[in-house]
Amino acid sequence: MNRQAWSLLAIVAMLTTSLAPTQGAQPWTLVSYQSQTLQWTPCDSGFECTSFKVPVDYNHIDGNSFTIQAIKHVANTPQRRLGSLIMNPGGPGGSGIEYVLSADSIVSASIEDVYDLVGFDPRGVNLSQPIRCLNDSQEDYFLGGNGSVQNPADLATAISSSKLMASACARAAGNKLAHYSTLDSARDMEILRILLKDPKLNYIGKSYGTFLGTLYAALYPKTIGRVVLDGAVDPTVSVRDANIAQAAGFETALKSFVAANSTFSLKQIKSFLQSARIKPLVGRPSRQLTESLAITGIAASLYDPAGGWPLLKRALSNAIKHGDPADFFFLADSYNQRDTNGHYVSNQTDISEVIGCLDSKDPRSLSQIEADAKVFSAAAPFFGPYLTYSGLSCLYWQAQPVVEPSFSNIRSNPLLVIGTTRDPATPYQWAKGLHKVLLNSTLITLNGDGHTGANRGSSCVDKAMNNYLLTGRSPAHDITCDTDAALAHLVTA
């Protein structure tokens, strides 16, 4: 299977809607949704596309539905086929369809040989009836103005943009606002498993995708097959503590970058951010590099040491020495999925807010969040001030968080949990926490940098994951791996 950059518009044009069973006068039931027939249609070289329907509200099932788009690449060696392997890249709001289109860089040829690789866009995401809350200029305001809160004017801006997102999403979603949660998507994934006719769920989830996989395991432990959760999210951590841990994770990652690339110190980078706050650099066409966009660019580069660190080094050099913010715009726009014309090519920012506000309740008031600012800054002096008010939109959200199942003592078939010691986005302690929640899991630790561990330059991690997916056998005990020497040299070059 060759990795290609196909136009998603072309794929959309070829997607075929599966017909749910004719109901006539009969009411819709869960069995009705589980009895659909997937009609796969070629949608590009080597891929097939389909769609299926899921109920809007699993607690009150009727004919109101979402249409979920899906894609697959059939196993290269059908006679050795082991079933489907559903893949989710994270987010929340990442496209499973786009992920499968890039599968060559995610899984090995040996996995492609024996699995049908399947991706779906969760409800509200990308091609599955995407919800758009803000227009492009509003998105610029929401993403460009949320820097660190250092005075009452900063707080007023943060509150204004958060209220804008909350009210806009309520208008865009209407009576569906309460039904975009990860719990809903886990139930949708069970319908997909049934329609694929797989007796067990085989799954790779990265980052937020590990939370989706964990929720599925909590709901359906008896249908867990071979499941890899990489860049793990600990479902037992509170919103407040998760934000503090993530701020500290990015802090650790930035220190690792500075240690490997001694051109710029943390003090110089902090000074650059303060300058961006007071007098932003101006790029073309007359676009300002705000403090928020600058910190977004730095954070984005820390996800991938091999590609991101060299680009961050160049971006800092061009911005600090030459006053050129172009590389920072590139980093921030790539992360925010904004094209060179100023259009947001996906709805990931909006749906991320929607899902996040439904998935977890932060019991703190605004004054309690303000009081926590000192705690965040003490835990992570560099990134803490930027994550103190993360998720502020949820304070004004117009739908209640969804009640989730208990995340304790989940027992299922063996699973793999992968954690990276200096992961900026999903701190390593979360992998250890998830490992405790999943009683029959094995923890694979990558002693390294960057977000997630598989296919990140460690043959040790990749061998363990491939062996598990091919044979169903986990390592005999938890293992710790290192990054291969070739990549370790690359990121410090």
N, C-alpha and C positions, 0 to 999 in steps of 0.2 A: 504494500500500500504506500503510495507516494504522497508525501505531504505537499499540499497545494493550497494556494490562497484563493479559494473560490469565492465568488460573490454570493453573500447570503440572500441577496434579492433574487438571484437565479434559483436558489434552492427553495425559497418561499414559493416561487411560481410553480414549482413542481411538487410541492407537498400535497398529498392526497388525504382528505378527511375520511377517517374510518367511520362507517355508519354504525351507530349504536343500534341494538335490536329494536325492531318496530314495536312500540308500546301500545298503540291503539288507545283503548280506554283504560288500560291497566296503568296503575301508578308506578313511577320509577322506584326502584329499590337498589340497594347496594349490589345485589346479584345482577341487576340490569347492567350496571356499569362494568361488572366483572365478566360479562358475557359478550362484550364487543369483539369484533374480528378486526385485527390489524391488517390493513391493506397496504403492503409495502410497494413503493413505486421508485424506480431508479431516479435519483435526483442529481447525481454527478458521477464522475468516474469512480466506480467501486463502492458507491454509497447508495443506500435506499432510505426513503423518508416515509413517514406516516404521521397520523395523529389519532388521538383518542380523547374521550370525554371523561371528566371527573366531576363529582358533585361539588357545587359551591360550598355547601354546608353539610358536613358529614353527620351532624346531629339532627338535621331536618332534611333528609334526602328527598329530592323531587326532580323535576326536569330541568331546573336551573343548573347550568354546568359551565365549566371552563373547558376549552379545547387545548390540549397539550400537544405540542409538536415534538417529534422524536426522530432520531436518525440512527442508522447502524451500518457497520462494515462487517460483512459476513466473514467468518473464520476462513483464513487462507487454505487450511487443510481440513475440509469438511468431515472427512472420515475420522479425524481425531478430535472433533468438536466436543468441548466440555460444557457448552451452554453459553448464555449471555453474560457479559460483564458490563454492568451499568457504571458510568463514570460521571462524577460531578467535580467541577474545578474549584468550588468555593464561592465566596462573595461576602454576604448573600447577594444574589443577583447574577452570578456567573452563568454563562450559557453552556449547558451540557452538549449542545449541538456543535458549537464552535470547538469545544474541547475534543470531541471525537474526531473532528476534521483535522486536528493537530496531533492525533494519537501517536504518530511515529516518534514524537519527541517526549512522549509520556510513558509508553510501555514498550517492552522489547518485542522483537520479531517473533520470539517464541510464544509470547502471549497472543499476538495477532494471529498466529497460526491456528490456535485452538479455541479462541473465544470469538463470538459475535460481539463486537464492541458497540455498545448502545449508549446514546446520550439523549437526554430530554431537557427542554427548557422548562423549569418549574413554573407554576401558575404565576402570571404577572411578569414573567421574565422574557426579555428578548423577543422570541417569536410566539410565545404562548400568551396571547392577549396581553401584551405589555401595558402596564399602567404608567402613564406619563403625568407627573404632577406639575412640573415647572417647564416653562419655555426656555430657550437657550439663554436669553439675557437674565432671567431669574436664576437659572442654574449658575451662571457666572457670579451673580451676587451671593448666592448661598455658599458656593465653594471658595470664592475669592475673598470674602470678607470675614471669614471665621478664623482669625489668627488667635494669638494668646489674648486672654482677657486681663488687662492691666489697669483699667479704670472704668468708671461708670459708662462712658461713651462706648467702650468696647462691649460691655455687658448688654447695653441697649441694642447694639447691632446684632449680637448673638441671639438675643431674644426675638428681635424682629425677623431675622432670617429663619429661625426655628418655627415661629408662628406661621410664617409664609408657607413653609413646607407642610406643616400639619394641616392647615386649612386647604391648601391646594390638593393635597392627597385625598382629603375627605371629599372634595368636590369631584375629583377624577374617578374615585372608586365607588362612590355612592353606597348602595347597600351591600357591596362586596368588601368594604374596607376591613372588616374583621376576619376575612377569610383568605389571607395571603401568608399565613404562618408556616413555619417549618413543620409543625405538627400536621398541617394539611398536606404539605408536600410529601411527608413520609407516608401518609396514607395513599397519596397519588402513586408513589413508587411501588406500593404493594399492588395496586391495580395493574400497573405496568408489568410487574413480575408475573402476575397471573395471566395477562394477555400474551406475554412472551412464552407462556407454557413452561416456565422454569420452576422446578420443585423447590429450589432454594434461591435466595438472592445472593449473587456474586457482585461485588461492588468495590470500587475505588473512590474514596472521598478525600479531597484535599481541603485543609483549612476549615472554613464553614461547612464544607461537605462532610467533615467528620461529625459535626453536630447533627446533620441530616441522617447520617448512618447510625449514630447513637440513638437518636429518637426512633428510627426504624427498629433497632435491636430491642429497645424497651417495649415497643408495641407488639413486635412479632418475633420473639426470640427463637421460636421453633422453626422459622424459615430462614434463619441466617445460614448462608453458605460460606464462601470464601470472601472475607471482607477485610480490606486494608483501609485504615484511617490514618492519614498522613498529615502532619501539621495540626496536631490534635487540639480540640477545644474541650476544656473541662466544663461539663454542664452543671456542676455543683457550685461554681463560683458566682458571686453576686455581680451585678452590673458595675458597681463602684470598684470592687476588688479586681474585676477583669480589666477595667480601664487603667487602674494603677499598674497592674502587671504588664499590660501591653506598653504603657509608657516606659517602664523599666526595660522591657524587651528591646524597644527601639533604641534606648539609651545604650544598652550593651552592644547592640549591633553597630551603632555609630562609633563607639570607642574602638571596636574591633577594626572598623574601616580606617580610623585615624592611625591605629597602631601599625597597620599594614601599609599605609600610604602617608608618610610623614610630611607631605607637602604642606598640609594645613592642620592646625591644632583645633581643638574644641573651642578654645577661646576665640580664634579667628572666625570660625563658623558662626558662633553665637553673635559676634559683632556684625557679621554680614546680615544675619536675620534681623538684628535691631535696626540696621541701616535700611533694610527692605521695609520695615515698619514705618520709619520716619520719612524716608525719601526713596520710594520704590524705583528700581531701574525701569527704564522705558524701552520696550522693544517695538517691533513692527507688527501691525500698524498702530502705533501709539498705545500699545497695551502695557499696563503696569504689572511688574512682578511684585505682587503683594507679599506680605509676610506669610500668609496662608499658602499661596502657591509655591513659595520657596520651601517651606517646611514639607509640603506635599511632595515636591521633587526630591528632597533628601530622603524622605521615608520610602518613596517608590524605589529608589536606587538600592536600598538596603535589602530588598527582597531577594536579589540575585547577585551574589558577589562577582560571578564570572562576567556578566554583562553590565550590571548596574554600577559596581564600584569604579571601573574605568571611566564610565560616563559621568559619574558624580565628580570624580577628580577633575575632569575636563570642564564640567559646568562651573565648579567653584573657581577654577583658574580663570575662565573667561569672564565670569561675573565680577570677581573680586579685583582681578588685575586689569581687565579691559572694559568693564562696565557693560558686558554683553550678556543679556539674560536668556538668549535663544535656547541653550541646552536645558535650562531650568523649565522653560515653557514646554519643551518636548517631554521632559520627565513627568511634569505635573499633568499635561494633557493626555499622555499615554495612560497614566493611572486613572484619570477621570473620564477617559474615552471621549475626548473632545478633538474634533478634526481641525485642520488648518483654516477652515472657513468659520470656525466658531460654533459649529453644530455638534451636539452631543449625539454620537452615533449609536449609543445604547441607553437604556433607561436604568442602568445599574445604580446610579446615585439615588434615584427616587425609590426604587424597589428595595434597596438596602435599608432605607429609613423605614419603609412600610413594614418589612419583615422584622427588623430589629425592634421596633416598638411593639409588635405583637408577641415577640418571642420571650420577652423578659420584662418584669416590672421593676423599676427603680423606685423604692419607697421614699426617697429623699425629696424634700421640698427644695425650691430654688435657694433659699437661705442656707440649707444644709449643704447643697452643692457648692455654694460660694465658700462656706466654711472649710470645705475639703480641699480648697485650692492649695493651702499650705502643705497638706499631707501629700498631694500629688507632686508639688515642687520638691519636697524633701526626698521623696522616693525616686524621682527622676527630674533633676534640675533642668535638663534640656527639653525633654518632650512632655513632661508633666503639665506645664502650663497650656499646652495645646490639646491635651486630652481631658482636662478637668471638666469641660462642658460637652464632651462627646455624648451624643444622644439626647441633647437638650430638647429636640423636637418632641420627644416622647412625653415631656411634661405637659404638652398642649395637644396630645393626640386625642382623636375623637372616637377611638375604639379601645376596648379593654384588652389587656394582654390575654393570651390564650393559656388555659390551664394545661400543663404538660404532665406526662406520667412521671412516676418516681424514678430518679436516677440513682439507684443504689442496688448493689448486688444483682446486676443483670447477668444471667447465666444463659449461654447459648453455645453453639459450635465455636471452635477456636477462631479468634480474630487476631489481626496484627495492628498494633498501635506504633506509629513512628513519630519520634520527636527529635528535634535538632537543638543542640545545647545553646546556641546563640541565635535562635530564630527570633526575628523582631516582632512578627505579627501574632504568632501563637507561642508564647513563652514555654520553655521546656517543662516547667512545673505543671503545665496543663496536660502534657502527655502523661506524666506520672499520675496525675489525678484521674484522668480517663482510664488509665490502666487499672486503677483500683476499682473503678465503677464496673468495668467489664471483667467479671471474675475469671473468664476463660480466655484472657488475652495475653499476648506476648509483647513485651516492649522492646522495640529496636531503637537504640539511641545513636544518632549521628553526632559525633563530636565535631561540630563545624559551624559555618555561618550560612545565612540565607534562610528563606522560608520554605518549609517542607524538606523531606530527606531523600525520597526516591528519585532516581534519575537526576541527581545533583552532583555527580562526580565521585560517588562512593560505590565501588564494585561490591563491597561487603553488604551494604544495604540492599542493593539491587538483586544480588544473588539470593538473599534471604526472602525478599518479596516474591521473586520469580518462582523460587522453589515452592513457596506456600501456594501461590496461585495455580501452579501446574500439578501439584501433588496433594494439596490440602493439608500438608504436614507443616506445623509451626516449628520454629527452632526449639530445641529441647529446653532452653532456658532463655531469659532475657539476654540480649547481646548489645555490645557497644562497638560502633564502627568509626573509622576515621575517613576523612576525605582523601582520595587518591592524590599522590604527590604531584601529578601533572596539573590538576586543577588548583591545588594549593599554590603552586608556582604562578599560575595564570592570574589569580586575583591579586597578587602582590606585585605584578610586573608594572 
